Amino acid sequence: MTTPNDPGNAATVRHIAGQLFEEWETRQGKQRASWQSWGGLVLSVLGIAYVAGALVGDIAEANTRSIENREKIEALERQNSSIEKGVASLNAKMDILMEERKR
């Protein structure tokens, strides 16, 4: 049997205390790694949300420009059509005048 002052008992206590401290350090390391992992995950999610928001904004802007360009093209086509009608009318009038001049 060992007594409280036995050097073998003190060595056993130190050994058990060392094991407990090593276990505590291991658990603390896992918790720190866990918090780092969660922090990385949160930053990744925020980054993805930011990029998605920017992409949605770019898509909306491109859509608006596309609509504006389509409206400008339609306006130019109407203008071109009216110019072509005016040119055709002038050509017809010139043909009539040329015919009258020949007479």
Secondary structure, 3 states (H helix, E strand, C coil): CCCCCCHHHHHHHHHHHHHHHHHHHHHHHHHHHHHHHHHHHHHHHHHHHHHHHHHHHHHHHHHHHHHHHHHHHHHHHHHHHHHHHHHHHHHHHHHHHHHHHHC
